[in-house]
């Protein structure tokens, strides 16, 4: 289950349109930044194949100028990592 966080920069004047487009895509939730003309995007896909399909969708959004990943987490990579800490 990949969970990824992004900073998104819209095309000039397209912040509201980009926000709507991102929130219309399954597995995406976007939020406007309060102090800048950017959006924060969080994606949560069930598997690697779905994540790859989502990445293609994001690349084809015309109102999106830039997409920068800020965080990535994958349950499959971290299974059992904290099991030793549990009592």
C-alpha positions in Angstrom: 0.0 0.0 0.0 2.1 2.9 -1.2 1.3 6.2 0.5 2.9 9.2 -1.2 3.0 12.9 -0.5 3.6 15.6 -3.1 3.9 19.4 -3.5 2.1 20.4 -6.6 2.5 23.6 -8.6 -0.4 24.5 -10.9 -0.1 26.3 -14.2 -0.5 30.0 -13.8 -4.1 30.8 -12.7 -5.1 27.2 -12.5 -4.9 26.4 -8.8 -8.6 25.9 -8.3 -9.0 23.8 -11.5 -6.0 21.6 -10.5 -7.4 21.1 -7.0 -10.7 19.9 -8.4 -9.0 17.7 -11.0 -6.8 16.0 -8.4 -9.6 15.4 -5.9 -11.7 13.8 -8.8 -9.0 11.1 -9.2 -9.4 7.9 -7.2 -6.8 7.4 -4.5 -6.0 11.2 -4.4 -6.7 13.9 -1.8 -5.4 17.4 -2.4 -5.3 20.4 -0.1 -4.5 24.1 -0.9 -1.6 25.6 1.0 -2.6 28.6 3.1 0.5 30.7 2.4 1.5 29.8 -1.2 0.0 29.1 -4.6 0.7 25.4 -4.3 -1.3 22.3 -3.4 -0.4 19.3 -1.2 -1.4 16.0 -2.7 -1.6 12.7 -0.8 -2.0 9.4 -2.7 -2.9 6.0 -1.2 -3.0 3.2 -3.7 -3.6 -0.5 -2.9 -0.7 -1.9 -4.9 2.2 -1.1 -7.2 0.3 -1.6 -10.4 -2.4 0.9 -9.4 0.3 3.3 -8.3 1.9 3.1 -11.7 -1.4 3.8 -13.4 -2.0 6.7 -11.1 1.4 8.2 -12.0 0.4 8.1 -15.7 -2.9 9.9 -14.9 -1.1 12.6 -12.9 1.5 13.2 -15.7 -1.4 13.9 -18.1 -3.1 16.7 -16.1 -2.8 19.9 -18.2 -3.2 22.3 -15.3 -0.3 20.7 -13.4 3.1 22.4 -13.9 5.2 20.5 -11.4 4.9 17.5 -9.1 7.5 16.9 -6.4 7.4 13.9 -4.1 8.0 14.8 -0.4 7.2 11.5 1.3 6.8 7.9 0.4 5.8 4.9 2.5 5.1 1.3 1.5 3.6 -1.2 4.0 5.2 -4.1 2.1 8.7 -2.7 2.7 8.1 -2.1 6.4 6.3 -5.3 7.5 7.8 -6.7 10.7 10.1 -3.7 11.1 8.6 -2.7 14.5 7.6 -6.2 15.7 10.6 -6.4 18.0 9.5 -3.2 19.9 6.2 -4.6 20.9 5.8 -6.2 24.3 
